[in-house]
Amino acid sequence: MGLSDRFKETEKKKTTKKVEKKSAYPSHVQADLDMLEDIECMVLNKIAYTPVWFEFTVDEQKKLIKKYLNARLELPENAKLVLTEDEKDAFVTKILTSV
């Protein structure tokens, strides 16, 4: 076995590893994860373009995010995405930690 053969084997070992993306969302939401991530981006963009966002209290921010989320979930294109109240609260918390 030559030196070049040894390097070929290590390259094969490196390419066989797969990295799975873990999601913070529950398993029943995984099928509609793209929709939820789109809503998340919309919320973050809305916050970014609201100049008075940081003048609101944390409770007011939570209410606004949850209201926006509920409005988005009521749209026909998001009808398949169903979240419990706890999941909505987790979504709001995730958004607030991202800001």
Helices and strands as residue ranges (DSSP letters): H 3-15, G 27-32, H 33-48, G 53-55, H 58-73, G 76-78, H 85-98
